[in-house]
Amino acid sequence: MKRLLLGLLLSTGLWAQPLAQPDRAWDRVFQRLRGWNGADGAYSVGLRGGWTGWLFSDTFVGKIAADGSRHSSHFLHNSWARIHGSRPSVNFFSSQELAHSDGANWFWVYQPVLDSGQQGWLFLGEFATTPDGPEGLNFQQVGTWLAPLDWSGNAPKLGKKLRVPHFEAKPALNFGAAVLADPDFFYVYGTRDFGDHKEVMLARVPGGELDNFSAWQFWPGWGRSLATARPILTEASNELSVFRHRNEVRLLTQVGSEVRLYRGKTPDKFSEFAVVARLPEEDGVSTYNAKAHPELGWPLLITYNRNAFPPERVMEKADRYRPRCLTLAKDPWLP
């Protein structure tokens, strides 16, 4: 009877007590007073020597005043950092963009993937301003790109970007929100954004052919036509994480204020989820795009983004626009 009750709680997401707890030590890593002092995005990838590479989207660089406001800050559309260890005291945050635009549009980062030689790929979203929506929300995605990524040195380097043809504008369909590298395939997770909700789509690509777009196959059935693609989940956020734990697959995403951890035997089927955190909405600050960082091991580090509108509010108080951190001590299903 207890086993049955536990299964019902997990499958419906009705977990009584959120399992993840705030991680103040990791919060302090992102509470910087000079140079890089806030961003969203926060994707990560394992590097050699105990380092982790971090990639961010919209970023503030400058100084934080004594009253906690942003002073003389300038703005980047993406940035990066190297952070050492799972309880880091050694780190380096860049003050330069990694992906530069050639015109008025800009790039936000998605999932990086690297091999043992620290060579791989980075998905990028191309965005443009739109006359619709309030200031700070008046943008739309106009494309997805794939760029060679070399992080064999201290700083990441991008090669020539390739436009991903499997992008649709309305409703926006973007692949690269998460990538799972298995021995035979890359599983590339995409999101279809309907505004009031997001769906998760899935493609797979034979190993070594991520840039061979004609080789992409779409779920269900793994056909070559994007028109046949259907969602594997009907609730998610634009950015998410997928990783293996023991012999299973985990997908972590945010729906409203809930951080959900999904369980699956294979990369394309997730049978149940646990709500591992319910994020606070304080002082009119919104939270979004929670992600996991499994390359740091367990306890599992989870980050989420914070923002406030109108944009002047993140200048008045820097803590309104910085990654926040949680740790999940134990997988809800496995040791």
C-alpha distance (Angstrom), angle and dihedral (degrees) to the residues before:
residue distance angle dihedral
M1 . . .
K2 3.83 . .
R3 3.81 90.6 .
L4 3.83 90.3 51.1
L5 3.82 92.2 49.4
L6 3.81 91.6 48.8
G7 3.79 90.6 50.9
L8 3.81 91.9 51.4
L9 3.80 92.6 49.3
L10 3.79 92.6 50.9
S11 3.80 97.0 42.7
T12 3.81 92.6 52.3
G13 3.80 95.5 39.1
L14 3.81 91.5 -119.5
W15 3.79 95.8 135.9
A16 3.80 106.6 161.6
Q17 3.81 98.8 -143.5
P18 3.81 122.6 32.7
L19 3.78 106.5 -117.9
A20 3.82 102.4 -151.1
Q21 3.79 120.7 79.3
P22 3.84 131.3 -157.3
D23 3.80 113.5 -89.8
R24 3.79 108.0 -147.9
A25 3.81 94.3 -180.0
W26 3.81 92.0 59.6
D27 3.81 90.9 41.3
R28 3.80 88.3 60.1
V29 3.82 90.9 55.5
F30 3.82 88.9 66.6
Q31 3.83 96.5 39.0
R32 3.78 94.2 91.1
L33 3.80 123.6 163.0
R34 3.82 100.2 -161.5
G35 3.79 134.7 38.5
W36 3.79 111.6 -6.0
N37 3.81 103.9 27.1
G38 3.80 107.1 161.4
A39 3.79 144.8 -3.9
D40 3.77 144.3 151.9
G41 3.81 129.7 -131.4
A42 3.84 99.4 61.8
Y43 3.80 103.1 -176.3
S44 3.80 115.8 166.6
V45 3.80 140.4 -163.1
G46 3.80 133.2 -173.1
L47 3.81 118.7 -103.5
R48 3.80 132.1 -172.9
G49 3.79 123.7 -81.6
G50 3.78 97.2 31.1
W51 3.81 94.2 -59.9
T52 3.78 126.7 134.2
G53 3.79 122.6 -154.0
W54 3.81 116.3 -140.3
L55 3.80 127.9 -163.1
F56 3.79 123.8 -164.5
S57 3.78 136.8 -173.2
D58 3.86 123.9 -148.0
T59 3.81 105.5 17.6
F60 3.80 138.4 -174.0
V61 3.82 119.9 -145.7
G62 3.80 123.5 -173.6
K63 3.80 138.3 60.3
I64 3.79 134.1 -34.4
A65 3.80 113.4 -140.1
A66 3.81 124.6 -134.5
D67 3.81 90.5 -99.0
G68 3.83 91.3 57.1
S69 3.80 96.4 -104.6
R70 3.79 125.3 130.4
H71 3.78 109.6 -103.4
S72 3.82 124.7 -166.3
S73 3.81 91.9 -13.3
H74 3.77 125.0 164.1
F75 3.78 126.6 -158.0
L76 3.80 133.9 -118.1
H77 3.80 127.4 -176.7
N78 3.81 93.2 -140.9
S79 3.80 139.7 5.4
W80 3.79 142.3 168.0
A81 3.80 143.6 -138.9
R82 3.81 141.3 -169.1
I83 3.79 115.6 -140.3
H84 3.80 124.4 -175.0
G85 3.79 124.2 -139.6
S86 3.77 135.6 -12.4
R87 3.83 92.4 -80.7
P88 3.79 97.0 36.7
S89 3.76 128.9 -158.7
V90 3.82 95.3 153.2
N91 3.79 117.6 68.4
F92 3.78 145.0 137.8
F93 3.81 124.7 -147.6
S94 3.79 120.6 -165.6
S95 3.77 125.7 -132.7
Q96 3.81 94.7 -160.1
E97 3.79 133.5 78.4
L98 3.79 118.3 -105.9
A99 3.81 97.6 -159.9
H100 3.79 112.5 42.7
S101 3.77 124.2 -161.6
D102 3.79 123.9 -135.0
G103 3.78 95.3 -144.5
A104 3.79 143.1 -5.0
N105 3.82 94.4 -37.6
W106 3.79 122.8 83.8
F107 3.81 141.5 -157.9
W108 3.78 131.3 -117.8
V109 3.78 119.7 -166.6
Y110 3.79 129.4 -114.1
Q111 3.79 132.8 174.8
P112 3.84 120.5 -20.6
V113 3.82 119.6 -155.5
L114 3.81 123.8 -166.9
D115 3.80 135.6 -179.1
S116 3.81 125.5 -141.1
G117 3.80 89.5 -81.7
Q118 3.82 89.9 57.9
Q119 3.81 90.5 -112.7
G120 3.77 121.8 126.0
W121 3.78 145.5 97.9
L122 3.78 143.1 -56.9
F123 3.80 126.3 -155.1
L124 3.81 115.4 -141.3
G125 3.78 131.6 -169.1
E126 3.81 117.7 -143.3
F127 3.80 113.9 -145.1
A128 3.79 136.8 -174.2
T129 3.79 135.4 -171.4
T130 3.78 119.2 -99.8
P131 3.82 130.5 -163.2
D132 3.80 89.3 -127.1
G133 3.78 124.1 90.9
P134 3.83 135.0 22.7
E135 3.79 123.3 -59.2
G136 3.78 110.1 -71.9
L137 3.80 92.7 26.6
N138 3.81 99.1 55.8
F139 3.81 98.2 107.7
Q140 3.77 139.5 99.4
Q141 3.79 135.9 -165.6
V142 3.79 113.0 -109.5
G143 3.80 101.7 175.5
T144 3.80 150.4 -7.4
W145 3.81 124.0 -126.5
L146 3.79 136.2 -170.4
A147 3.81 118.7 -148.7
P148 3.83 130.9 -174.5
L149 3.81 108.5 -110.7
D150 3.81 124.3 -153.8
W151 3.81 115.0 -173.1
S152 3.80 97.7 160.5
G153 3.81 90.0 116.1
N154 3.77 132.1 48.2
A155 3.80 93.6 -83.1
P156 3.81 127.3 47.2
K157 3.80 118.2 -116.7
L158 3.79 128.0 -159.8
G159 3.79 126.3 -147.9
K160 3.78 128.3 -153.8
K161 3.79 111.4 -41.2
L162 3.82 120.6 -122.9
R163 3.79 121.1 -153.1
V164 3.80 111.5 -123.0
P165 3.82 107.1 -133.8
H166 3.81 93.5 -157.9
F167 3.80 93.1 81.5
E168 3.78 124.4 114.8
A169 3.78 124.2 -169.1
K170 3.83 104.4 -154.7
P171 2.92 111.0 67.2
A172 3.79 89.7 9.9
L173 3.81 112.8 -114.0
N174 3.80 112.5 -170.1
F175 3.81 125.8 176.4
G176 3.80 120.7 -156.2
A177 3.81 101.5 56.6
A178 3.82 85.6 125.4
V179 3.81 135.8 -3.1
L180 3.81 128.8 -159.2
A181 3.81 114.2 -161.6
D182 3.81 111.2 -151.9
P183 3.83 125.9 173.5
D184 3.81 94.5 -97.1
F185 3.82 104.6 23.3
F186 3.75 146.2 26.6
Y187 3.80 108.6 -132.8
V188 3.81 107.3 -150.8
Y189 3.80 115.7 -162.8
G190 3.77 119.6 -154.4
T191 3.78 135.1 -175.2
R192 3.78 129.0 -137.1
D193 3.80 108.1 -153.4
F194 3.81 116.6 -149.3
G195 3.80 92.8 169.1
D196 3.79 97.8 -119.7
H197 3.80 91.7 48.8
K198 3.80 141.3 8.6
E199 3.79 129.5 -139.9
V200 3.79 127.8 -152.9
M201 3.81 117.7 -126.8
L202 3.79 126.3 -173.0
A203 3.79 136.9 -147.4
R204 3.78 129.3 174.8
V205 3.78 128.5 -153.9
P206 3.82 128.6 -169.9
G207 3.80 112.6 -104.5
G208 3.79 113.2 -83.7
E209 3.82 93.2 19.0
L210 3.78 103.3 85.0
D211 3.81 89.9 123.9
N212 3.84 92.6 47.2
F213 3.78 95.2 91.4
S214 3.81 93.7 -178.8
A215 3.83 87.4 63.7
W216 3.81 94.3 58.9
Q217 3.81 114.7 116.5
F218 3.79 124.9 -161.6
W219 3.79 133.5 -141.6
P220 3.00 130.1 -84.1
G221 3.79 106.6 43.6
W222 3.83 93.7 -0.4
G223 3.79 93.7 -110.2
R224 3.80 122.9 164.2
S225 3.83 96.0 -120.9
L226 3.81 118.1 92.2
A227 3.81 87.8 -153.7
T228 3.81 88.8 72.5
A229 3.83 94.3 54.9
R230 3.79 118.4 118.0
P231 3.83 130.6 -177.8
I232 3.78 121.8 -92.1
L233 3.83 89.6 -162.0
T234 3.79 129.1 22.9
E235 3.82 97.5 -159.0
A236 3.79 124.2 53.5
S237 3.80 144.8 108.2
N238 3.80 129.0 -97.5
E239 3.81 91.8 -102.6
L240 3.80 124.6 40.8
S241 3.80 144.8 150.3
V242 3.81 133.8 -116.0
F243 3.79 123.3 -174.0
R244 3.79 143.0 149.5
H245 3.78 122.8 -103.9
R246 3.79 114.6 -174.1
N247 3.80 105.2 -45.9
E248 3.79 96.4 -24.4
V249 3.81 138.5 75.3
R250 3.79 125.2 -119.5
L251 3.80 127.1 -159.7
L252 3.80 118.2 -167.5
T253 3.78 121.0 -166.3
Q254 3.79 141.2 146.7
V255 3.82 124.5 -114.4
G256 3.79 112.3 -177.1
S257 3.79 105.1 -46.1
E258 3.81 93.3 -24.7
V259 3.79 122.9 102.5
R260 3.79 104.4 -152.7
L261 3.78 127.2 -163.2
Y262 3.82 112.1 -160.1
R263 3.79 125.6 -158.0
G264 3.81 126.9 -144.8
K265 3.78 140.3 164.5
T266 3.82 91.2 -147.0
P267 3.83 132.7 25.8
D268 3.82 92.6 -104.8
K269 3.81 104.0 47.9
F270 3.80 125.4 59.2
S271 3.78 112.7 -178.9
E272 3.81 103.8 -176.6
F273 3.77 144.1 -0.9
A274 3.79 141.1 -149.0
V275 3.80 123.3 -146.2
V276 3.81 100.0 -128.2
A277 3.82 96.3 178.0
R278 3.78 141.7 8.3
L279 3.78 107.8 -150.2
P280 3.80 119.8 -137.9
E281 3.78 121.7 -119.0
E282 3.77 102.8 -147.0
D283 3.77 131.1 171.1
G284 3.81 91.2 -3.4
V285 3.80 91.6 -61.2
S286 3.80 116.4 145.7
T287 3.81 124.2 -144.9
Y288 3.79 125.7 -149.4
N289 3.81 149.4 158.2
A290 3.81 102.3 29.3
K291 3.81 112.7 -165.5
A292 3.80 138.6 -174.8
H293 3.81 126.8 -128.3
P294 3.81 104.5 -155.6
E295 3.81 95.2 165.4
L296 3.83 85.8 77.2
G297 3.81 91.2 61.1
W298 3.78 126.9 -136.2
P299 2.97 136.6 -0.5
L300 3.81 80.7 58.5
L301 3.80 115.4 -124.5
I302 3.82 114.2 -137.9
T303 3.80 123.3 -172.7
Y304 3.77 129.5 -168.0
N305 3.79 132.8 -174.0
R306 3.80 128.5 -120.0
N307 3.80 130.3 -160.3
A308 3.78 140.4 164.7
F309 3.81 134.0 -154.5
P310 2.94 139.9 -102.7
P311 3.84 92.5 40.1
E312 3.81 92.3 -120.6
R313 3.81 88.3 74.2
V314 3.80 93.5 67.9
M315 3.81 88.2 53.3
E316 3.81 91.5 51.8
K317 3.81 92.4 53.4
A318 3.81 120.4 19.5
D319 3.82 94.1 -160.6
R320 3.79 89.0 68.7
Y321 3.81 89.4 71.9
R322 3.80 111.6 41.3
P323 3.80 135.1 94.1
R324 3.79 114.0 -90.0
C325 3.78 123.1 -153.4
L326 3.79 139.8 -138.7
T327 3.79 132.6 176.1
L328 3.78 125.7 -144.5
A329 3.78 107.9 -154.5
K330 3.79 98.0 -165.5
D331 3.76 139.3 19.0
P332 3.83 106.8 -111.2
W333 3.81 91.3 -130.8
L334 3.80 110.0 25.8
P335 3.82 136.2 41.8
